[in-house]
Amino acid sequence: MTGEVALGGGVVLRPLAPDDAEALAAAYVRNRDHLRRWEPRRAEEFFTATGQVARVEDMLKSRDEGRMFPWVLADGPLIAGVVNLNDIVLGAFRNGHLGYWVDAGHTGRGLATAAVREVCREAAGTLGLHRVQAGTLLDNDRSQRVLRRCGFEEIGVARKYLRIDGEWRDHLLFERILDDGPAG
């Protein structure tokens, strides 16, 4: 996806751009409490424009190498969420890991569902992936509903899967098979 895709309510899904660092820093500051229980603990620099410049540069380098694809949900100049396909492996596996969040002021509008559907369409089409995986904390019912609405199926529980908010936390894993054809 090289352009924007309208998700509704004036919000668009678009590829991460080099000049998004300041808006990303503002989004992370604005959503610090909202995201705390779902994300790793972050150094203070993460919440600064300088910290986000380095992070954006790293993500765009990984994108150029085909290892990840980052998108933002943009509401005008405001970053209202993020969607990433990480750990992309091609060859016989053709798999990527999905991660996403939506701004606290934008939840409940169907934006996560619309964005995940669009990224899965992109993963199947442009990227030629066979499968996308995602994980949620066991009690993250909202994210689990998003994944199920988008055609993901539960795989099972991965014990102490990720270090979230300072603790190794169990996750419910999901997968979506995008294409059963031969590997491209």
N, CA, C and O of each residue as an XYZ file, in Angstrom:
736
protein
N       0.855     -1.157      0.000
C       0.000      0.000      0.000
C       0.908      1.229      0.000
O       1.665      1.467      0.941
N       0.813      1.968     -1.038
C       1.656      3.149     -1.144
C       0.890      4.420     -0.800
O       1.494      5.452     -0.507
N      -0.429      4.348     -0.836
C      -1.234      5.536     -0.558
C      -2.032      5.379      0.715
O      -1.720      4.562      1.581
N      -3.060      6.179      0.800
C      -3.932      6.171      1.957
C      -5.175      5.347      1.692
O      -5.652      5.270      0.559
N      -5.698      4.731      2.742
C      -6.964      4.011      2.673
C      -7.860      4.594      3.755
O      -7.489      4.611      4.928
N      -9.034      5.068      3.368
C      -9.975      5.638      4.323
C     -10.539      4.540      5.211
O     -10.997      3.507      4.723
N     -10.503      4.772      6.525
C     -11.042      3.805      7.481
C     -12.380      4.248      8.049
O     -13.091      3.450      8.661
N     -12.725      5.500      7.853
C     -13.977      6.033      8.380
C     -13.724      7.178      9.344
O     -12.689      7.228     10.009
N     -14.671      8.091      9.411
C     -14.591      9.205     10.333
C     -13.411     10.134     10.091
O     -12.946     10.802     11.015
N     -12.929     10.179      8.866
C     -11.801     11.045      8.538
C     -10.438     10.448      8.834
O      -9.417     11.089      8.587
N     -10.403      9.231      9.359
C      -9.139      8.563      9.684
C      -8.697      7.729      8.489
O      -9.495      7.021      7.875
N      -7.406      7.826      8.172
C      -6.848      7.034      7.070
C      -5.724      6.155      7.591
O      -5.045      6.483      8.564
N      -5.551      5.031      6.915
C      -4.411      4.153      7.136
C      -3.414      4.465      6.034
O      -3.758      4.451      4.852
N      -2.164      4.752      6.430
C      -1.145      5.057      5.437
C       0.199      4.550      5.924
O       0.391      4.353      7.124
N       1.132      4.337      5.006
C       2.466      3.898      5.423
C       3.136      4.938      6.324
O       2.942      6.142      6.157
N       3.915      4.455      7.265
C       4.718      5.326      8.109
C       5.636      6.161      7.229
O       6.199      5.655      6.258
N       5.789      7.434      7.566
C       6.646      8.346      6.803
C       7.753      8.885      7.701
O       7.590      8.937      8.920
N       8.887      9.291      7.105
C      10.003      9.816      7.898
C       9.624     11.008      8.777
O      10.208     11.193      9.845
N       8.671     11.807      8.351
C       8.321     12.995      9.135
C       7.220     12.735     10.173
O       6.636     13.686     10.694
N       6.931     11.474     10.479
C       5.909     11.130     11.476
C       6.434     11.109     12.908
O       5.652     10.931     13.843
N       7.726     11.284     13.099
C       8.315     11.101     14.427
C       7.690     12.010     15.490
O       7.356     11.542     16.578
N       7.532     13.275     15.192
C       6.989     14.200     16.195
C       5.539     13.851     16.542
O       5.162     13.870     17.713
N       4.735     13.537     15.542
C       3.336     13.161     15.794
C       3.252     11.829     16.537
O       2.358     11.636     17.360
N       4.174     10.912     16.253
C       4.208      9.639     16.983
C       4.557      9.868     18.448
O       3.934      9.287     19.336
N       5.554     10.714     18.701
C       5.919     11.016     20.083
C       4.717     11.599     20.822
O       4.436     11.207     21.955
N       4.011     12.527     20.191
C       2.826     13.120     20.814
C       1.756     12.062     21.075
O       1.103     12.085     22.118
N       1.576     11.135     20.133
C       0.587     10.067     20.310
C       0.959      9.157     21.479
O       0.096      8.777     22.270
N       2.234      8.811     21.588
C       2.663      7.956     22.701
C       2.557      8.682     24.037
O       2.209      8.061     25.042
N       2.848      9.974     24.075
C       2.680     10.739     25.312
C       1.198     10.780     25.684
O       0.830     10.532     26.832
N       0.361     11.093     24.709
C      -1.087     11.212     24.932
C      -1.695      9.883     25.397
O      -2.649      9.871     26.174
N      -1.136      8.765     24.917
C      -1.699      7.438     25.198
C      -0.877      6.628     26.190
O      -1.060      5.417     26.318
N       0.027      7.298     26.889
C       0.938      6.583     27.789
C       0.187      5.704     28.789
O       0.508      4.524     28.928
N      -0.787      6.247     29.473
C      -1.554      5.451     30.441
C      -2.424      4.418     29.754
O      -2.548      3.289     30.229
N      -3.022      4.796     28.645
C      -3.883      3.889     27.880
C      -3.128      2.646     27.407
O      -3.683      1.547     27.420
N      -1.890      2.805     26.996
C      -1.115      1.694     26.432
C      -0.281      0.939     27.460
O       0.179     -0.168     27.181
N      -0.081      1.510     28.629
C       0.847      0.944     29.621
C       0.623     -0.551     29.860
O       1.588     -1.314     29.857
N      -0.586     -0.977     30.060
C      -0.821     -2.392     30.409
C      -0.713     -3.330     29.209
O      -0.763     -4.549     29.377
N      -0.565     -2.778     27.985
C      -0.509     -3.615     26.790
C       0.880     -3.655     26.147
O       1.109     -4.426     25.215
N       1.804     -2.831     26.640
C       3.087     -2.674     25.960
C       4.258     -2.892     26.911
O       4.089     -2.899     28.130
N       5.456     -3.071     26.335
C       6.661     -3.145     27.175
C       6.883     -1.810     27.876
O       6.374     -0.778     27.438
N       7.638     -1.835     28.958
C       8.020     -0.578     29.589
C       8.965      0.156     28.656
O       9.804     -0.453     27.992
N       8.821      1.442     28.616
C       9.591      2.266     27.684
C      10.497      3.235     28.437
O      10.122      3.768     29.481
N      11.697      3.456     27.892
C      12.590      4.492     28.413
C      11.970      5.851     28.121
O      11.185      5.988     27.182
N      12.313      6.843     28.911
C      11.756      8.185     28.724
C      12.020      8.723     27.324
O      11.181      9.430     26.766
N      13.176      8.397     26.748
C      13.506      8.897     25.414
C      12.499      8.439     24.361
O      12.285      9.139     23.371
N      11.881      7.278     24.558
C      10.883      6.756     23.635
C       9.760      7.767     23.402
O       9.202      7.838     22.307
N       9.432      8.545     24.429
C       8.310      9.480     24.380
C       8.696     10.856     23.845
O       7.919     11.805     23.950
N       9.894     10.966     23.273
C      10.363     12.236     22.723
C      10.438     12.156     21.204
O      10.524     11.070     20.630
N      10.405     13.309     20.567
C      10.557     13.354     19.112
C      11.897     12.774     18.693
O      11.981     12.074     17.683
N      12.951     13.058     19.459
C      14.279     12.513     19.146
C      14.268     10.986     19.200
O      14.802     10.322     18.312
N      13.665     10.448     20.233
C      13.562      8.992     20.349
C      12.761      8.383     19.216
O      13.102      7.307     18.726
N      11.708      9.053     18.796
C      10.889      8.540     17.707
C      11.568      8.694     16.347
O      11.327      7.889     15.447
N      12.414      9.716     16.183
C      13.163      9.851     14.927
C      14.014      8.604     14.713
O      14.004      8.021     13.629
N      14.748      8.196     15.744
C      15.602      7.006     15.630
C      14.752      5.765     15.378
O      15.125      4.911     14.573
N      13.635      5.661     16.048
C      12.745      4.496     15.894
C      12.149      4.447     14.489
O      12.125      3.388     13.863
N      11.671      5.582     13.994
C      11.103      5.643     12.645
C      12.170      5.278     11.614
O      11.896      4.515     10.687
N      13.369      5.807     11.763
C      14.456      5.466     10.829
C      14.716      3.970     10.832
O      14.904      3.373      9.772
N      14.729      3.356     12.011
C      14.955      1.917     12.118
C      13.817      1.122     11.465
O      14.066      0.146     10.758
N      12.578      1.539     11.704
C      11.437      0.839     11.106
C      11.448      0.968      9.587
O      11.155      0.001      8.883
N      11.782      2.149      9.076
C      11.809      2.333      7.617
C      12.953      1.536      6.985
O      12.813      1.035      5.870
N      14.066      1.417      7.678
C      15.158      0.570      7.199
C      14.694     -0.893      7.147
O      14.940     -1.591      6.164
N      14.032     -1.342      8.198
C      13.501     -2.716      8.225
C      12.468     -2.930      7.128
O      12.407     -4.003      6.529
N      11.652     -1.903      6.862
C      10.681     -1.986      5.759
C      11.409     -2.141      4.426
O      11.045     -2.982      3.605
N      12.435     -1.327      4.221
C      13.183     -1.392      2.969
C      13.865     -2.747      2.785
O      14.093     -3.182      1.657
N      14.184     -3.403      3.880
C      14.794     -4.737      3.838
C      13.744     -5.846      3.779
O      14.094     -7.024      3.695
N      12.454     -5.479      3.823
C      11.379     -6.463      3.733
C      11.122     -7.237      5.011
O      10.462     -8.275      4.981
N      11.635     -6.748      6.140
C      11.476     -7.458      7.411
C      10.269     -6.999      8.209
O       9.811     -7.712      9.102
N       9.742     -5.812      7.898
C       8.548     -5.316      8.581
C       7.878     -4.261      7.704
O       8.504     -3.679      6.818
N       6.609     -4.032      7.966
C       5.874     -2.974      7.278
C       5.072     -2.209      8.315
O       4.174     -2.770      8.942
N       5.390     -0.918      8.505
C       4.690     -0.090      9.487
C       3.684      0.865      8.829
O       3.961      1.455      7.785
N       2.530      1.000      9.452
C       1.504      1.936      9.022
C       1.064      2.769     10.217
O       1.265      2.378     11.367
N       0.465      3.914      9.934
C      -0.157      4.721     10.980
C      -1.609      4.975     10.609
O      -1.974      4.999      9.434
N      -2.423      5.164     11.631
C      -3.780      5.647     11.457
C      -3.681      7.147     11.687
O      -3.310      7.585     12.776
N      -4.007      7.930     10.681
C      -3.865      9.377     10.759
C      -5.232     10.037     10.710
O      -6.063      9.735      9.853
N      -5.441     10.940     11.646
C      -6.641     11.766     11.697
C      -6.153     13.196     11.498
O      -5.908     13.921     12.463
N      -6.014     13.592     10.232
C      -5.350     14.852      9.922
C      -3.893     14.726     10.339
O      -3.243     13.735     10.005
N      -3.365     15.708     11.061
C      -1.963     15.641     11.494
C      -1.749     14.744     12.720
O      -0.610     14.477     13.104
N      -2.839     14.284     13.328
C      -2.783     13.478     14.544
C      -2.569     12.008     14.215
O      -3.259     11.463     13.353
N      -1.633     11.364     14.882
C      -1.494      9.904     14.771
C      -2.486      9.304     15.755
O      -2.406      9.548     16.959
N      -3.426      8.514     15.230
C      -4.500      7.941     16.037
C      -4.333      6.437     16.220
O      -5.244      5.763     16.701
N      -3.178      5.911     15.839
C      -2.911      4.489     16.018
C      -1.779      4.033     15.127
O      -1.275      4.779     14.288
N      -1.397      2.795     15.331
C      -0.276      2.189     14.617
C      -0.640      0.750     14.290
O      -1.285      0.073     15.090
N      -0.232      0.281     13.119
C      -0.332     -1.130     12.759
C       1.011     -1.526     12.157
O       1.535     -0.840     11.279
N       1.558     -2.631     12.633
C       2.825     -3.129     12.099
C       2.711     -4.592     11.751
O       2.063     -5.358     12.466
N       3.338     -4.989     10.654
C       3.613     -6.392     10.371
C       5.102     -6.563     10.634
O       5.934     -5.998      9.925
N       5.430     -7.338     11.647
C       6.810     -7.525     12.085
C       7.294     -8.939     11.780
O       6.511     -9.828     11.445
N       8.597     -9.118     11.904
C       9.211    -10.445     11.808
C       8.779    -11.179     10.539
O       8.466    -12.369     10.581
N       8.764    -10.475      9.427
C       8.335    -11.092      8.171
C       9.389    -12.078      7.698
O      10.572    -11.755      7.591
N       8.930    -13.280      7.420
C       9.787    -14.338      6.895
C       9.164    -14.817      5.594
O       7.975    -15.137      5.557
N       9.939    -14.870      4.543
C       9.437    -15.343      3.253
C       9.837    -16.807      3.069
O       9.843    -17.566      4.038
N      10.165    -17.208      1.866
C      10.516    -18.607      1.620
C       9.320    -19.508      1.834
O       8.203    -19.170      1.444
N       9.546    -20.633      2.441
C       8.480    -21.608      2.654
C       7.499    -21.173      3.744
O       6.377    -21.678      3.793
N       7.899    -20.253      4.612
C       7.049    -19.842      5.735
C       6.049    -18.757      5.339
O       4.855    -18.910      5.595
N       6.505    -17.666      4.721
C       5.683    -16.546      4.266
C       4.730    -16.075      5.368
O       3.509    -16.119      5.215
N       5.308    -15.630      6.468
C       4.572    -15.314      7.687
C       4.992    -13.952      8.219
O       6.121    -13.512      8.005
N       4.073    -13.289      8.915
C       4.383    -12.052      9.618
C       3.575    -11.981     10.898
O       2.534    -12.626     11.025
N       4.065    -11.185     11.852
C       3.388    -10.980     13.126
C       2.743     -9.594     13.140
O       3.394     -8.590     12.848
N       1.480     -9.558     13.478
C       0.690     -8.334     13.487
C       0.676     -7.717     14.877
O       0.504     -8.413     15.878
N       0.858     -6.413     14.926
C       0.695     -5.655     16.160
C      -0.027     -4.361     15.849
O       0.146     -3.806     14.764
N      -0.835     -3.865     16.777
C      -1.586     -2.632     16.525
C      -2.072     -2.023     17.832
O      -2.190     -2.703     18.852
N      -2.345     -0.744     17.776
C      -3.042     -0.048     18.862
C      -3.783      1.145     18.276
O      -3.434      1.660     17.214
N      -4.816      1.569     18.998
C      -5.621      2.723     18.595
C      -5.671      3.699     19.758
O      -5.822      3.302     20.913
N      -5.542      4.975     19.439
C      -5.598      6.073     20.392
C      -6.833      5.944     21.291
O      -7.918      5.585     20.833
N      -6.643      6.245     22.575
C      -7.746      6.141     23.539
C      -8.962      6.958     23.107
O     -10.096      6.554     23.363
N      -8.744      8.087     22.464
C      -9.848      8.929     22.017
C     -10.511      8.463     20.735
O     -11.490      9.061     20.289
N      -9.985      7.391     20.134
C     -10.526      6.881     18.877
C     -11.051      5.447     18.981
O     -11.456      4.871     17.972
N     -11.051      4.869     20.169
C     -11.518      3.486     20.315
C     -13.034      3.419     20.164
O     -13.735      4.420     20.314
N     -13.517      2.231     19.869
C     -14.950      2.013     19.758
C     -15.563      2.467     18.445
O     -16.787      2.492     18.319
N     -14.749      2.825     17.470
C     -15.237      3.310     16.170
C     -15.043      2.300     15.051
O     -15.397      2.577     13.905
N     -14.487      1.132     15.361
C     -14.227      0.133     14.321
C     -12.940      0.366     13.552
O     -12.700     -0.291     12.539
N     -12.106      1.292     14.013
C     -10.877      1.608     13.284
C      -9.880      0.455     13.314
O      -9.241      0.167     12.302
N      -9.738     -0.207     14.463
C      -8.805     -1.332     14.544
C      -9.236     -2.439     13.586
O      -8.402     -3.002     12.878
N     -10.509     -2.750     13.559
C     -11.012     -3.791     12.668
C     -10.761     -3.423     11.211
O     -10.278     -4.248     10.435
N     -11.081     -2.207     10.842
C     -10.872     -1.770      9.457
C      -9.396     -1.790      9.091
O      -9.038     -2.216      7.993
N      -8.535     -1.333      9.997
C      -7.099     -1.303      9.719
C      -6.526     -2.708      9.604
O      -5.736     -2.980      8.700
N      -6.913     -3.606     10.509
C      -6.406     -4.981     10.455
C      -6.870     -5.660      9.168
O      -6.089     -6.372      8.536
N      -8.108     -5.456      8.775
C      -8.592     -6.035      7.504
C      -7.755     -5.540      6.327
O      -7.370     -6.322      5.458
N      -7.477     -4.240      6.305
C      -6.715     -3.661      5.206
C      -5.279     -4.181      5.193
O      -4.745     -4.487      4.127
N      -4.663     -4.281      6.338
C      -3.286     -4.788      6.414
C      -3.245     -6.258      6.002
O      -2.293     -6.678      5.345
N      -4.239     -7.038      6.366
C      -4.286     -8.439      5.919
C      -4.446     -8.521      4.401
O      -3.848     -9.384      3.758
N      -5.245     -7.633      3.833
C      -5.398     -7.584      2.377
C      -4.046     -7.268      1.722
O      -3.675     -7.876      0.719
N      -3.332     -6.325      2.295
C      -2.005     -5.949      1.807
C      -1.003     -7.096      1.979
O      -0.182     -7.356      1.099
N      -1.084     -7.765      3.111
C      -0.173     -8.890      3.385
C      -0.375    -10.007      2.374
O       0.591    -10.612      1.910
N      -1.620    -10.278      2.036
C      -1.912    -11.337      1.062
C      -1.553    -10.918     -0.350
O      -0.980    -11.701     -1.107
N      -1.886     -9.689     -0.707
C      -1.693     -9.222     -2.079
C      -0.277     -8.790     -2.370
O       0.498     -9.544     -2.959
N       0.063     -7.597     -1.969
C       1.364     -7.015     -2.288
C       2.518     -7.805     -1.688
O       3.522     -8.037     -2.361
N       2.390     -8.219     -0.432
C       3.496     -8.896      0.241
C       3.536    -10.390     -0.039
O       4.572    -11.025      0.158
N       2.435    -10.958     -0.492
C       2.401    -12.384     -0.819
C       2.582    -13.302      0.377
O       3.141    -14.391      0.247
N       2.106    -12.862      1.561
C       2.226    -13.712      2.735
C       1.145    -14.793      2.733
O       0.045    -14.596      2.215
N       1.477    -15.908      3.309
C       0.549    -17.030      3.456
C      -0.244    -16.901      4.757
O      -1.397    -17.324      4.837
N       0.379    -16.321      5.759
C      -0.192    -16.376      7.092
C       0.231    -15.149      7.891
O       1.330    -14.624      7.715
N      -0.666    -14.699      8.774
C      -0.368    -13.622      9.718
C      -0.733    -14.129     11.104
O      -1.788    -14.732     11.302
N       0.147    -13.878     12.054
C      -0.079    -14.266     13.442
C      -0.247    -13.017     14.293
O       0.250    -11.946     13.945
N      -0.948    -13.160     15.406
C      -1.105    -12.065     16.366
C      -1.268    -12.674     17.747
O      -1.718    -13.811     17.891
N      -0.901    -11.912     18.749
C      -1.070    -12.354     20.126
C      -1.681    -11.246     20.955
O      -1.417    -10.066     20.725
N      -2.498    -11.630     21.921
C      -3.092    -10.659     22.842
C      -2.886    -11.155     24.266
O      -2.758    -12.356     24.503
N      -2.855    -10.232     25.201
C      -2.909    -10.647     26.592
C      -4.206    -11.423     26.796
O      -5.196    -11.186     26.103
N      -4.194    -12.338     27.739
C      -5.359    -13.205     27.934
C      -6.640    -12.430     28.207
O      -7.721    -12.878     27.826
N      -6.541    -11.276     28.860
C      -7.731    -10.511     29.225
C      -8.041     -9.373     28.254
O      -8.878     -8.522     28.555
N      -7.387     -9.342     27.102
C      -7.631     -8.270     26.131
C      -8.772     -8.673     25.189
O      -8.559     -8.957     24.010
N      -9.969     -8.688     25.739
C     -11.156     -9.114     24.995
C     -11.411     -8.265     23.753
O     -11.823     -8.791     22.718
N     -11.171     -6.961     23.846
C     -11.447     -6.075     22.700
C     -10.569     -6.442     21.505
O     -11.056     -6.528     20.377
N      -9.295     -6.654     21.749
C      -8.390     -7.008     20.660
C      -8.723     -8.399     20.118
O      -8.631     -8.633     18.913
N      -9.101     -9.300     20.982
C      -9.493    -10.640     20.527
C     -10.722    -10.569     19.625
O     -10.807    -11.299     18.638
N     -11.672     -9.695     19.955
C     -12.851     -9.522     19.093
C     -12.453     -8.952     17.738
O     -12.988     -9.368     16.710
N     -11.516     -8.001     17.726
C     -11.030     -7.448     16.453
C     -10.458     -8.568     15.595
O     -10.805     -8.699     14.421
N      -9.591     -9.366     16.176
C      -8.949    -10.441     15.406
C      -9.977    -11.446     14.884
O      -9.912    -11.852     13.724
N     -10.902    -11.837     15.714
C     -11.928    -12.807     15.278
C     -12.787    -12.218     14.160
O     -13.109    -12.917     13.198
N     -13.163    -10.943     14.273
C     -13.953    -10.297     13.213
C     -13.177    -10.258     11.897
O     -13.771    -10.244     10.819
N     -11.855    -10.242     11.991
C     -11.009    -10.165     10.795
C     -10.582    -11.539     10.290
O      -9.690    -11.634      9.447
N     -11.198    -12.596     10.787
C     -10.937    -13.935     10.273
C      -9.801    -14.691     10.935
O      -9.392    -15.740     10.438
N      -9.281    -14.184     12.043
C      -8.228    -14.895     12.762
C      -8.843    -15.997     13.609
O      -9.953    -15.863     14.125
N      -8.105    -17.080     13.740
C      -8.525    -18.200     14.579
C      -7.531    -18.388     15.704
O      -6.333    -18.150     15.551
N      -8.054    -18.819     16.834
C      -7.227    -19.027     18.014
C      -6.309    -20.236     17.814
O      -6.746    -21.291     17.354
N      -5.038    -20.067     18.164
C      -4.062    -21.164     18.122
C      -3.941    -21.795     19.501
O      -3.981    -23.018     19.637
N      -3.791    -20.957     20.525
C      -3.615    -21.448     21.889
C      -2.891    -20.414     22.730
O      -2.681    -19.278     22.304
N      -2.518    -20.823     23.923
C      -1.860    -19.929     24.869
C      -0.355    -20.147     24.830
O       0.125    -21.280     24.868
N       0.372    -19.053     24.754
C       1.833    -19.085     24.865
C       2.177    -18.524     26.236
O       1.929    -17.352     26.521
N       2.746    -19.362     27.069
C       3.080    -18.951     28.437
C       4.266    -17.998     28.437
O       5.250    -18.193     27.723
N       4.142    -16.964     29.256
C       5.218    -15.976     29.444
C       5.818    -15.555     28.108
O       7.035    -15.578     27.925
N       4.962    -15.177     27.191
C       5.298    -14.923     25.789
C       6.063    -13.618     25.572
O       7.071    -13.594     24.865
N       5.579    -12.530     26.187
C       6.220    -11.223     26.020
C       6.322    -10.533     27.376
O       5.505    -10.750     28.271
N       7.351     -9.694     27.500
C       7.512     -8.894     28.719
C       6.712     -7.601     28.533
O       7.129     -6.687     27.820
N       5.563     -7.554     29.188
C       4.627     -6.447     29.066
C       4.496     -5.757     30.420
O       4.270     -6.402     31.444
N       4.641     -4.449     30.407
C       4.543     -3.631     31.620
C       5.385     -4.228     32.752
O       4.974     -4.233     33.912
N       6.558     -4.727     32.394
C       7.520     -5.196     33.384
C       7.397     -6.638     33.818
O       8.161     -7.087     34.673
N       6.448     -7.383     33.249
C       6.268     -8.789     33.639
C       6.144     -9.670     32.400
O       5.592     -9.253     31.382
N       6.665    -10.895     32.496
C       6.449    -11.875     31.435
C       4.990    -12.291     31.506
O       4.523    -12.773     32.538
N       4.271    -12.104     30.402
C       2.824    -12.308     30.411
C       2.413    -13.375     29.398
O       2.954    -13.454     28.296
N       1.447    -14.189     29.800
C       0.859    -15.173     28.898
C       0.063    -14.444     27.821
O      -0.517    -13.388     28.075
N       0.039    -15.017     26.610
C      -0.695    -14.443     25.489
C      -1.542    -15.516     24.817
O      -1.167    -16.687     24.759
N      -2.681    -15.089     24.315
C      -3.517    -15.931     23.476
C      -3.090    -15.660     22.039
O      -3.150    -14.521     21.575
N      -2.659    -16.701     21.335
C      -2.152    -16.546     19.977
C      -3.239    -16.835     18.954
O      -4.091    -17.702     19.148
N      -3.186    -16.086     17.859
C      -4.137    -16.209     16.757
C      -3.368    -16.304     15.448
O      -2.212    -15.890     15.356
N      -4.028    -16.854     14.443
C      -3.466    -16.884     13.093
C      -4.584    -16.669     12.092
O      -5.753    -16.956     12.351
N      -4.186    -16.155     10.945
C      -5.102    -16.071      9.809
C      -4.347    -16.570      8.589
O      -3.305    -16.030      8.218
N      -4.888    -17.602      7.978
C      -4.315    -18.106      6.731
C      -4.854    -17.230      5.612
O      -6.065    -17.113      5.423
N      -3.938    -16.616      4.876
C      -4.331    -15.660      3.831
C      -4.444    -16.288      2.472
O      -5.272    -15.877      1.659
N      -3.605    -17.300      2.209
C      -3.514    -17.869      0.868
C      -2.973    -19.288      0.977
O      -1.934    -19.518      1.595
N      -3.679    -20.233      0.377
C      -3.219    -21.612      0.370
C      -2.529    -22.008     -0.911
O      -2.205    -23.179     -1.109
N      -2.300    -21.039     -1.789
C      -1.641    -21.330     -3.073
C      -0.150    -21.565     -2.892
O       0.367    -21.504     -1.776
N       0.532    -21.833     -3.990
C       1.981    -22.059     -3.913
C       2.704    -20.789     -3.484
O       2.260    -19.676     -3.764
N       3.819    -20.977     -2.805
C       4.622    -19.830     -2.347
C       5.065    -19.021     -3.566
O       5.539    -19.573     -4.559
N       4.896    -17.681     -3.467
C       5.263    -16.802     -4.565
C       6.693    -16.562     -4.548
O       7.208    -15.839     -5.400
